[in-house]
Amino acid sequence: MLYQRSSALFKEAQQVIPGGVNSPVRAFKAVGGTPIFAKSAKGAYIYDEDGNKFIDYINSWGPMLLGHAFPPVVEAVIEKTKGGTSFGMPTALETEIAELAVSMVPNVDKIRFVNSGTEACMSAIRLARGYTKKDKIIKFAGCYHGHSDSFLIAAGSGAVTFGTPNSPGVTQGTAKDTLLARYNDIENVKSLVEANKGEIAAIIVEPVAGNMGCIPPAEGFLEGLREICDANDMLLIFDEVMTGFRLANGGVQELKGIDADIVCFGKVVGGGLPVGAFAARNDIMNHLAPLGPVYQAGTLSGNPLAMAAGLAMLRAIKADKGLMNRLEEKTKYLHKGISEALDKNNVTHSINRIGSMISVHFSDKPVVDFESAAKGNNDTFKKFFHGMLNKGIYIAPSAFETWFITDALTYQDLNETIAAVEEVAKEM
């Protein structure tokens, strides 16, 4: 495939945008080469500025559960735009989507809409600290909760140490209140809690990790976190920015039957527009301003276009009783086909899958946490990525990202993808 127009656009962008992109992973630094500039998308396909067509497995990093340019969402946004794009005042639409979201998600009474998943997670942490009157939090290596200072923390020297900033601009003072644990290691979490008794406000976790590739929770892991929080007056925060309304109507809480205290949303809840949200029981949410002392605000929060898109998406998801099963079956089919194609060509790999999330790790051992994910063969991944790209299959340009399956994918699309894997594997 030719990418001349994308290459020229990237050179132009680098003159006025840091690195030429507005989110780092888009720059293709992890895989090399020139990023593809999208022009349009429809259903399961994305079209670049050079006129190339790709079967899309990024799907805007998750929101396009029902495909690109999903007609009810497009129509809702167009119709709402005719009446104005933003007011800075309450609208009935905000209550409508809030009622629908709360009815779909277990164990929540109120929800507040914000503008991104980062903002949702940042606000959830502030709320947890205000509610518990404690300062420290536990997060997990490899789990990404946005680029708020509290979350950009690298590992310390052991289980009882504080994290250290892994981005310039994050202060040591912020880092000292963030404790870093190993995903899927409940004993590690217990040791952190024991060493910081009475000081931890909350544990925040991706209940299914998606930022070190797809990594499902080990049996008993989420249950163990719930028990630890209950025993130590800590809140359990599920970052369901990726998984909310995707793995089940009620997210991982519904899928696994585990109640979190605060749940963060993004991606699907906005129907592809910039939306985040966080939700909890009344006793927690009533600590938020203007009811309580914990301040949180946003000029564009509850933007009518975003609310219209999100409402159309959630309505479609709730009405389609077979959706989650179809998505899971398509993902299972893809898993089987990719694994067989790689096995046939003696390519060492490990595949993780849950619901409509899947990732291929080029590792000879199971991938259960960030440490095991990091041991994957990145050179092999680079060859795989570019091989797939040149065959019209667009996967995440990083070995540490999950693929997102959309219901718009047909089995013909899946078969084409599997055939492409087999062809690429022969050359690896």
NORMO-V91756 format. One record per residue. N is the residue number from 0. SS is DSSP state (2 for helix, 1 for strand, 0 for the rest). BURIAL is 1 if it has 24 or more other C-alpha atoms within 12 Angstrom, else 0. D_FIRST is the distance of its C-alpha to the first C-alpha in whole Angstrom. Layout:
N_SS_BURIAL_D_FIRST + N_SS_BURIAL_D_FIRST
This chain:
0_0_0_0 + 1_0_0_4 + 2_0_1_7 + 3_2_0_10 + 4_2_0_12 + 5_2_1_12 + 6_2_0_12 + 7_2_0_15 + 8_2_1_17 + 9_2_1_17 + 10_2_0_19 + 11_2_0_21 + 12_2_0_22 + 13_2_0_23 + 14_2_0_26 + 15_2_0_27 + 16_0_0_26 + 17_2_0_27 + 18_2_0_24 + 19_2_1_22 + 20_0_1_22 + 21_0_0_25 + 22_0_0_25 + 23_2_0_24 + 24_2_1_21 + 25_2_1_19 + 26_2_1_19 + 27_0_1_17 + 28_0_0_20 + 29_0_1_20 + 30_0_1_17 + 31_0_0_16 + 32_0_0_13 + 33_0_1_12 + 34_0_1_13 + 35_0_1_11 + 36_0_1_14 + 37_1_1_15 + 38_1_0_16 + 39_1_0_17 + 40_1_1_18 + 41_1_1_20 + 42_1_1_21 + 43_0_1_19 + 44_1_1_16 + 45_1_1_14 + 46_1_1_12 + 47_1_1_11 + 48_0_1_12 + 49_0_0_9 + 50_0_0_10 + 51_0_1_7 + 52_1_1_10 + 53_1_1_11 + 54_1_1_14 + 55_1_1_16 + 56_0_1_18 + 57_0_1_19 + 58_0_1_21 + 59_2_1_22 + 60_2_1_23 + 61_2_1_26 + 62_0_1_27 + 63_0_1_25 + 64_0_1_27 + 65_0_1_27 + 66_0_1_24 + 67_1_1_22 + 68_0_1_25 + 69_0_1_27 + 70_2_0_30 + 71_2_1_33 + 72_2_1_32 + 73_2_1_30 + 74_2_0_34 + 75_2_1_36 + 76_2_1_34 + 77_2_0_34 + 78_2_0_38 + 79_2_1_39 + 80_2_0_37 + 81_0_0_40 + 82_0_0_43 + 83_0_0_41 + 84_0_0_39 + 85_0_0_41 + 86_0_0_45 + 87_0_0_46 + 88_0_0_48 + 89_0_0_48 + 90_0_0_47 + 91_2_0_48 + 92_2_1_44 + 93_2_1_44 + 94_2_0_47 + 95_2_0_46 + 96_2_1_43 + 97_2_1_45 + 98_2_0_47 + 99_2_1_44 + 100_2_1_42 + 101_2_1_46 + 102_2_0_47 + 103_2_1_43 + 104_0_1_44 + 105_0_1_47 + 106_0_1_49 + 107_0_1_48 + 108_0_1_51 + 109_1_1_49 + 110_1_1_46 + 111_1_1_45 + 112_1_1_41 + 113_1_1_40 + 114_0_1_36 + 115_0_1_34 + 116_2_1_34 + 117_2_1_35 + 118_2_1_38 + 119_2_1_39 + 120_2_1_39 + 121_2_1_41 + 122_2_1_44 + 123_2_1_44 + 124_2_1_45 + 125_2_1_48 + 126_2_1_49 + 127_2_1_50 + 128_2_1_51 + 129_2_1_53 + 130_2_1_54 + 131_2_1_55 + 132_0_0_57 + 133_0_1_55 + 134_0_1_52 + 135_1_1_50 + 136_1_1_47 + 137_1_1_45 + 138_1_1_42 + 139_1_1_39 + 140_0_1_37 + 141_0_1_34 + 142_0_1_34 + 143_0_1_33 + 144_0_1_35 + 145_0_1_34 + 146_0_1_34 + 147_0_1_38 + 148_2_1_40 + 149_2_1_42 + 150_2_1_39 + 151_0_1_37 + 152_1_1_39 + 153_1_1_39 + 154_0_1_41 + 155_0_0_45 + 156_0_0_47 + 157_0_0_48 + 158_0_1_48 + 159_0_1_51 + 160_0_1_49 + 161_0_1_48 + 162_0_1_44 + 163_1_1_43 + 164_1_1_41 + 165_0_0_37 + 166_0_0_36 + 167_0_0_38 + 168_0_0_40 + 169_0_0_41 + 170_0_0_45 + 171_2_0_47 + 172_2_0_49 + 173_2_1_46 + 174_2_1_45 + 175_0_1_49 + 176_0_1_49 + 177_1_1_46 + 178_1_1_46 + 179_1_1_43 + 180_1_1_43 + 181_0_1_41 + 182_0_1_39 + 183_0_1_41 + 184_0_1_44 + 185_2_1_47 + 186_2_0_49 + 187_2_1_48 + 188_2_1_48 + 189_2_1_52 + 190_2_0_52 + 191_2_1_51 + 192_2_1_53 + 193_2_0_56 + 194_2_0_55 + 195_0_1_55 + 196_0_0_58 + 197_0_0_58 + 198_0_1_56 + 199_1_1_52 + 200_1_1_52 + 201_1_1_49 + 202_1_1_46 + 203_1_1_42 + 204_1_1_40 + 205_0_1_37 + 206_0_1_38 + 207_0_1_35 + 208_1_1_33 + 209_0_1_29 + 210_0_1_29 + 211_0_1_29 + 212_0_1_27 + 213_0_1_29 + 214_1_1_32 + 215_0_1_35 + 216_0_1_39 + 217_0_1_41 + 218_0_0_44 + 219_0_0_46 + 220_2_1_44 + 221_2_1_44 + 222_2_0_48 + 223_2_1_49 + 224_2_1_48 + 225_2_1_50 + 226_2_0_53 + 227_2_1_52 + 228_2_1_52 + 229_2_0_55 + 230_2_0_57 + 231_0_1_57 + 232_0_1_56 + 233_0_1_53 + 234_1_1_50 + 235_1_1_47 + 236_1_1_44 + 237_1_1_41 + 238_1_1_38 + 239_0_1_36 + 240_0_1_34 + 241_0_1_31 + 242_0_1_33 + 243_1_1_36 + 244_0_1_35 + 245_0_1_32 + 246_0_1_34 + 247_1_1_37 + 248_0_1_39 + 249_0_1_41 + 250_2_1_38 + 251_2_1_39 + 252_2_1_43 + 253_2_1_43 + 254_2_1_41 + 255_2_1_43 + 256_0_0_46 + 257_0_1_47 + 258_0_1_48 + 259_0_1_46 + 260_0_1_49 + 261_1_1_46 + 262_1_1_42 + 263_1_1_39 + 264_1_1_37 + 265_0_1_34 + 266_2_1_30 + 267_2_1_31 + 268_2_1_34 + 269_2_1_33 + 270_0_1_31 + 271_0_1_28 + 272_0_1_30 + 273_0_1_31 + 274_0_1_34 + 275_1_1_36 + 276_1_1_40 + 277_1_1_42 + 278_1_1_45 + 279_1_1_48 + 280_0_1_52 + 281_2_0_54 + 282_2_0_56 + 283_2_1_53 + 284_2_1_51 + 285_0_1_55 + 286_0_1_55 + 287_1_1_52 + 288_0_0_53 + 289_0_0_55 + 290_0_0_57 + 291_0_0_57 + 292_0_0_56 + 293_1_1_53 + 294_0_0_51 + 295_0_1_47 + 296_0_0_46 + 297_0_0_43 + 298_0_0_43 + 299_0_0_40 + 300_0_1_41 + 301_0_1_41 + 302_0_1_39 + 303_2_1_40 + 304_2_1_36 + 305_2_1_35 + 306_2_1_38 + 307_2_1_37 + 308_2_1_34 + 309_2_1_35 + 310_2_1_38 + 311_2_1_36 + 312_2_1_34 + 313_2_1_37 + 314_2_1_39 + 315_2_1_36 + 316_2_1_36 + 317_2_0_40 + 318_2_0_40 + 319_0_0_37 + 320_0_0_39 + 321_0_0_37 + 322_2_1_34 + 323_2_1_34 + 324_2_0_35 + 325_2_1_32 + 326_2_1_30 + 327_2_1_31 + 328_2_1_31 + 329_2_1_27 + 330_2_1_27 + 331_2_1_29 + 332_2_1_27 + 333_2_1_24 + 334_2_1_26 + 335_2_1_28 + 336_2_1_24 + 337_2_1_23 + 338_2_1_26 + 339_2_0_26 + 340_2_1_23 + 341_2_1_23 + 342_2_0_27 + 343_2_0_26 + 344_0_0_24 + 345_0_0_27 + 346_0_1_25 + 347_0_1_27 + 348_0_1_27 + 349_1_1_29 + 350_1_1_28 + 351_1_1_30 + 352_1_1_30 + 353_1_1_32 + 354_0_1_32 + 355_0_1_28 + 356_1_1_27 + 357_1_1_26 + 358_1_1_24 + 359_1_1_24 + 360_1_1_25 + 361_0_1_25 + 362_0_1_29 + 363_0_0_32 + 364_0_0_34 + 365_0_1_34 + 366_0_1_33 + 367_0_1_36 + 368_0_1_36 + 369_2_1_34 + 370_2_1_35 + 371_2_1_34 + 372_2_1_30 + 373_2_1_30 + 374_0_1_31 + 375_0_1_28 + 376_0_1_25 + 377_2_1_23 + 378_2_0_21 + 379_2_1_21 + 380_2_1_19 + 381_2_1_17 + 382_2_1_15 + 383_2_1_15 + 384_2_1_14 + 385_2_1_11 + 386_2_1_11 + 387_2_1_11 + 388_2_1_8 + 389_2_1_6 + 390_0_1_8 + 391_0_1_8 + 392_1_1_11 + 393_1_1_13 + 394_0_1_16 + 395_0_1_18 + 396_0_1_17 + 397_0_1_20 + 398_0_1_22 + 399_0_1_25 + 400_0_1_24 + 401_0_1_24 + 402_1_1_22 + 403_1_1_24 + 404_0_1_24 + 405_0_1_24 + 406_0_1_27 + 407_0_1_24 + 408_0_1_22 + 409_0_1_23 + 410_2_1_24 + 411_2_0_21 + 412_2_1_19 + 413_2_1_20 + 414_2_1_20 + 415_2_0_17 + 416_2_1_16 + 417_2_1_19 + 418_2_1_17 + 419_2_1_14 + 420_2_1_17 + 421_2_1_19 + 422_2_0_16 + 423_2_1_15 + 424_2_1_18 + 425_2_0_19 + 426_0_0_17 + 427_0_1_19
